[in-house]
Structure formats: C-alpha cells, structure tokens
Amino acid sequence: MKNEKRLITAALTYVNNIPHVGHIVGCHLPADIFARYCRSFGYDTTFVGGSDMHGTPSLMTAQELNIPVETLTEELHKVHKKIYEKLNISYDIYSNTHTDIHEQVTKDFFMELYNNGYIREGETEMFYCEHDKMFLPDRYVVGTCPHCGFNEASGDQCEKCDSLFSPNELIDARCKICGQKAVLRKSKHIFLILSKGVKELEEWVESKKNIWRPHVYAEAKKWIQEGLKDRCISRDITWGFNIPLKGYENKVFYVWFDAPIGYISLTKELDEKKYEQLWINKSAKIYNFVGKDNIQFHAVFFPTMLLEHKKYNLAYNVVGLNFLNYEGQKFSKSKKIGVFCNALLEDNDEIDIDTLRAYLTTIIPENKDTDYRWEDYKNNTNSELVGKFGNLFNRTLNMIKNYFNGQLNIDINALNNINDLDKEIIDAIKTMPNKISQSFEKAELRDAYKLIMNYATIGNGYIEKSAPWALMKQDKKEEAEKVLALSLNLCASLCIVASPIIPNKTKILWQDQIGLQESPSQNGIWHKASKFNIQKGHKIKDVFPIFERVDNEKLEKFKTIMSTPFDIKEYFNK
C-alpha cells in the first residue's frame, strides 16, 4: 500500500488578480495538507498546481490596464507562486498553462478526440456587439440569470447560483465593454460531443458514490439526469491556443477545455516518467481538490473528456469544497471585505504562517459554506495552539531541563512500574496516529485537526494527573522521569501527525527543542508516530514558547494588514 502512487492536484487559478484567503481554503491548502500527509505516510506522492493563464478574465483585465495580456499573466503568475510558497504550499511543480508542453498536450488531446469521433462542427448563436464590431466571449457579456434573477450574470454562467446556461437564455444581455445591448448572431464553432460518453460517465460517477462527498456526487448526478448537451469548445478571442483544424485557425480553445488538461501537462513537465506512472497507469490514484464552482467541470466535463479520449487515468476522488465567507458576508475586493494575500508578498513579523494555516484548517468548507472570523482566529491560536499544543511541549521540555538537566536516562522499552495512567498514554501513542490517519485518508482535514488537538489534550491530562513536580518533591525521581519520558514520546508523535498542517513549528519543535534528527515531515515517517522515538540517554536542546498568544492589540494589527486588498492598477503602474 505504501508504494501506491498518488497524484494530488489543486484547481488551476486564474491570474487576472491575486488570490484571497477564500481561494486558499478552497483548494490550495487542503490539497497541500493532504499531499504532506500522503508523503509522510509513505505513498509515492506527486503534487501539481499552476496558473490558468488563458480565458477572458485575464484578457479583460489586461485591456482595462492597457497592458499586453502576456505581461499581465506572466507577472501575476510569479505573484501567485510567491504567495503559495509563503503559505508553505508544497507543490512539486507550480507552472502554468501557457507553455509549449501544455500547448502540445492540449492539441494532441483534442486531435485524439477528433479522430475518435467526439468533435463536431456546427453553428451557435453568440452575442455580438454592434458598437464594438466583435463577437463577445462569455465574460464580455452581462445580463440577468434565467434561473435566479441575478442581474450581473455572465454569458454562460451565474456566479450567484452557479447555474450554467446557453447564451440565448440570458435575459437583457449587454456588452460589458461599452454597456450597449448585445445581440445574438450565428457563428461557426466546434463542439465536444458529451452525449456519446454519458453512459460510461454515469457508471464511473456511480462507482464514486461511497468515495466522494455527498454534495459532489449529487452535483454530478444532477448534471447527468438533466442530460449532457454538446459543449462549444472554441472562442472568438486572440488569447489562448489556436485550434489545429482548417477554418478555425483564428479561434482558440475554450479555457475550460484547455485548463484541466493542464494537470496532465504539468505532470509531464515535471517528469516524463511520473506522467506515464500517474496518467497512463490505471492503478495510480488521482485526487482533484476543487472549489464549489469547479465541481461540475471536474466531476462531469473533464471526466467525459478523459473517457472519450480513452488513454488517461480518471480521478479517484474529486474533493469538492464549498465557499468561504467573511464574518457573514461574501468576500469583496471593492468593498474591502475579506482577508487578502497581498500582505504575504512582504516580510512581516505580524504574520505567523502556521497559526494562519491552523485556523484556516478549522474552517475548510468541506461540506458547507464556512466563515472566516477574526475572534475565532484569536481563540484557536490562544486555546488550541498555545493552551493545548504548545503548553504540552513547553511543560514537558521545561521539566526535563529543570529536573534532569535536559537528559533522560530511562529505558522506555523496559518500564516495570507502569500504572493505569501510563497505560492510557502508551495506548494513545499506539492508537491515536492511526485514528488521525483515517481522517486524513478521507480528506476530512478538519476532523484530523480536532483529533490532533484531542491527542495534545490527552498528553496534558496525563501530566496534570501524574504531577511530576509532586513526584520530585516526594523524591520519586525515577517515577517523574518515566512520566516525562512518556510525555516526550507523545510530543514527538504529535510533531509527526501535526506536521501536514503546521510544518514550520513542528520542525522547530522536533529538531531544535526535542533534539531529534531529520524532519517530522520526511517521507515515510508516519509509522514512527505510533512508536517510542525517545531512547535512553536522549538529551533535549533549547526550550522556548513556540506559539504567541494573540491579544486584542495584536489581533487588530494582523486584521489591518490582512484586510487591505490588492490594487492591481497600482501594482502595474508603480
């Protein structure tokens, strides 16, 4: 099992702006935590991500800023990459979809579909602006959603209710460039024939009923039951890859045809051998981490493309997340509502990445929409990280330093005075890592975090009940040393199981305080979490508080730093 090959992907992000915290918990952080767990457990793990360079959002932003779209996307790609690095998102590769290798893979993929009979030509009605003399891509059209009445829906999708629809269904359509009425005109395009693959798709979706989250399964079933319509995969814009068919050289691929193929090309760009192992070998497991608005593309459209292509492996699990809100409101850059990532581009002592990662883990929208709340961030830091997790390490290490000059000379494997409290802690070390692993395996990351904190609580309870300070006063030095040796072993175990979520702090605790070698995040280390890693004669290193309490003044400083949105105009005009 440990030799199992796993590919973890995070949804490719548009680079027409920079991400906010909602984007981070919507795919990047959950995918990273899962990938880190998989590595530590010993799976042959590959984690890929990248910037979605194409599509009309980037083209529109570039036009608004009056800069070439290549300049916009290349620069923002670097910004995205820097932010993910700052957040310790451990991609094996973070590239983009405007590379030679991605173009070749995309065109080869398309031609395979074409040769297999899954592509057809046809006419479609598309919006046209008579004022600007141009066909309007979806994002260049705005109107009223036919399903919920939202009056700022784009040409083919409503951002409020997530409905997809045909252009002729949009009500009161107008050009987003000039604001004038948009009219429907016929245009020649190419279509992906989705209906031919619907039977195989339905069988595949049904096989995921007990693997996928209920809302992901329900979303896929809904689309299948409503009937899959052929999908137009060409666009009348200049930004993207030109279609390799005669008569369509001046059109480009629809971004949602191009983008998911990026998972394949990113893997190939990283390593040709891994590409073969992960995409051609059907035994490899692929995990797609995606946001709520991307579920239908990863659970329906992209799988149908793969089934019709017939060569590539399909996802084992589409880990669909929901939306993150801010203090009961939707994120809004214009209204300065939310938590933004541009502050991460600068070195700032006020930002503790691990406390941020830990809190965000508690609000990953796994089964429903969740809220970022500053008071909850403070409480999680103070109660969980400082009060439970950090307190256990601080008490244990300080008593070893003060009572035993930092060195334990007890053989943990030859204890002959074990009492009921000792048995509980020994049992916890042997069993809790497996329970935590079970939650990680199901990508139930919030539950894994709760179990980790429960594990720390068990350690704190053991110290409190065993009271080594009282034992020392009673001249029961050997008994006190046993308690601290068991506690230190639990601390080492905690470092391993918590490292996927708080990798910085656990590494410092493991190496610089406990004094162990290597890293609690290294490949295949998970099995050590249920063993005793502190042997006779072990000497600890330095002792210092690993987390700082957040008072109201510190919270307000952090809030001010993280609540200022990114001004893209100012960035490109500097």
Secondary structure by P-SEA (a helix, b strand, c coil): cccbbbbbbcccccccccccaaaaaacaaaaaaaaaaaaaaccbbbbbbbbccccaaaaaaaaaacccaaaaaaaaaaaaaaaaaaaccccccccccccaaaaaaaaaaaaaaaaaccbbbbbbbbbbbcccccccccccbbbbbccccccccccccccccccccccccccbbbbcccccbbbbbbbbbcccccccaaaaaaaaaaaacccccaaaaaaaaaaaaaccccccccccccccccccccccccccccccccccaaaaaaaaaacaaaaaaccccccbbbbbbbccccccccccaaaaaaaaacccccccccbbbbbbbcccccccccccccccccccccccccccaaaaaaaaaacccccbbbbbcaaaaaaaaaccccccaaaaaaaaaaaaaaaccccccccccccccccaaaaaaaaaaacaaaaaaaaaaacaaaaaaaaaaaaaaaaaaaaaaacaaaaaaacaaaaaaaaaaaaaaaaaaaaaaaccccaaaaaaaaccccccccccccccccccccccccccccccccccccbbbbcaaaaaaaaaaaaccccaaaaaac
